[in-house]
């Protein structure tokens, strides 16, 4: 066999989004792009804010001497200082540049954190449903993933979480606003979670880190706020990227932020910088670091996302689909009207609707919709959703 048995097995688990995207390509070639309703990829359809283009223009016209050379593996001091300044304002904590490590996106950042923290056999808890790549990131560094189900409306079930913690538990990964559900974890939830992890760590004589994956933190609706995990436990690490808030997914620019009062902070930060280098990322892209340093208070206009959320959510609910209303990000995670979510996804393809089965996120019986696509495609899809609902017997005629 050309590749390892482990990777062969992983390929079968990780291929749902790619499979559905490839099916979309096939259908678009047959029916045309306007008649295929592809809700599979979380690839923002908005453009970066005007400030990004202005900063890019300035830098192109007035290049900084040496700006394409090697740098500190943690990233440019100027960029890390800019990130720390905004975090200090938001949290009231004494963030400084040395608490920040610039990374190759959030995926790169998560791998750096896990490489730094995990021993062989260390356990990392994730809450279902979850971004499936977490499983492979944990495995990359010798860890073991433990899935814990969420409760009502996909909120953390702290009782189930507590039962899953063992002396080998090294970290809990959370993602709020969440991919794939769009839910946000509120202040009460995070306060209880932080208290639980601190209590369990103290009882077992270990440290349990709360790793918060936050690329959607600025994409929230209905005046909802995303609380900072830094307020609830000092053993917290935030990993994020500017893929969504600045619409720069292809630029792969993000950072790790470490709580200023985290245990053994100097050693931890030294480990993060070392792993950033030895994993092969070395450092985040130089040009993007220069640009985002001046954009920490900028974000994309989310009004279009909210409009598309409301349009699709209201339509699906009116047809009889069971959906938890997303509070942020640009996903929703309806319950499959039939128990087999794989069969549902196949049935939806009959109407040129492409969704990702919930099995691809660790929770069968649901499906993910990504609505960061053009509003016109969503509008075009509405009759197809109606026909699908009719076949499933969801939408009852008005008497």
Buried (B, 14 or more C-beta within 10 A) or exposed (E): EEEEEEEEEBEEEBEBBEBBBEBBEEBBEEEEEEBBBBBBBBBBBBEBBEBBEEBBEEBEEEEEEEEEEEBEBBBBBEBBBBBBBEBBEEBEBEBEBBBBBBBBBBBBBBBBBBBBBBEEEBBBBBBBBBBBBBBBBBBBBEBBBBBBBBEEEBBBBBEBBEEBBEEBBBBBBBBBBBBBBBBBBBEEBBBBBBEBBBEBBEEBEBBBBBBBBBBBBBBBBEEEEBBBBBBBBBBBBBBBBBBBBBBBBEBBBBBBBBBBEBEEBEEBBEBBBBBBBEBEBEBBBBBBBBBBBBBBEBBBEBEBBBEBBBBBBEBBEEBBBEBBBBBBBBBBBBBBBEEBBBEBBEBBBEBBBBBBBBBBBBBBBBBBBBBBBEBEBBBBBBEBBBEBBBEBEBBEEEE
